[in-house]
Amino acid sequence: MHIHYFQHVSFEGLGCIEEWCRTQGHTLTATKWFEPDASADAAATADWLIIMGGPMGVYDQDQYPWLTTEINLVKKALEQKKKVLGICLGSQILAAALGANVYAHTQKEIGWYPVDFTFQEQAAGLVNVLPQHMEVFHYHGDTFDIPTGATRFAASAACNNQAYIYDNAIGLQFHIELTPASLLAMVDHGQDEIAAGGPFVQQRNEILANTTQLSVNNNALVNLLNYLAAK
């Protein structure tokens, strides 16, 4: 299978997804928008798009014109019934491609907080894929409305819309792809925002003390990737 991913900043890459792609024998191509020679040509022939995170918002298209290009590519992939996985900003880009509103949330959610999963309607097939509850890493200040025709299947105390499924597409507002190195990179790049604090913002030491949870998160993501691959 040919998987193409969109990476928006140098410090938010595939994480554990890269190892899964390699062990499964998938062909992997990328568009790294932060590189001067970035090209999205390979996306047209991909079977599956993976959209990573980033600190920008979907509404920042004037500052980042490639957002418009990417949203249109995701729309085309959805029309062609291709598989799509969006993580954090990626879930917001996917929501926008599906016609939903994306906007600044009332509060930021940064750190390790639990999400509750529900398995109804289109998400019924995930009942043996994901646990009912899981502590995951969050880093977002935006949220989205659930797209028309999609099924929400995760919520947290700070943010009701944490995940949704639409046909062969899944959006995850949280990060379960992180490795110890990529978690550290994200925390380092967000140190000022983290230091500012908030009701749902953990501090650096608390975040980095919980790295044992990464393997649990990665295992859940591998289960989800296998599920999508089989659809």
Secondary structure, DSSP 8 states (H G I E B T S, - for coil): -EEEEEE-STT---THHHHHHHHHT-EEEEEETTSTT---GGGGG-SEEEE---SS-TT-TTT-THHHHHHHHHHHHHHTT-EEEEETHHHHHHHHHTT--EEEEEEEEEEEEEEEE---GGGGGGTTTS-SEEEEEEEEEEEE---TT-EEEEE-SS-S--EEEETTEEEESSB----HHHHHHHHHHTHHHHHH--TTB--HHHHHTTTTHHHHHHHHHHHHHHHHHH-
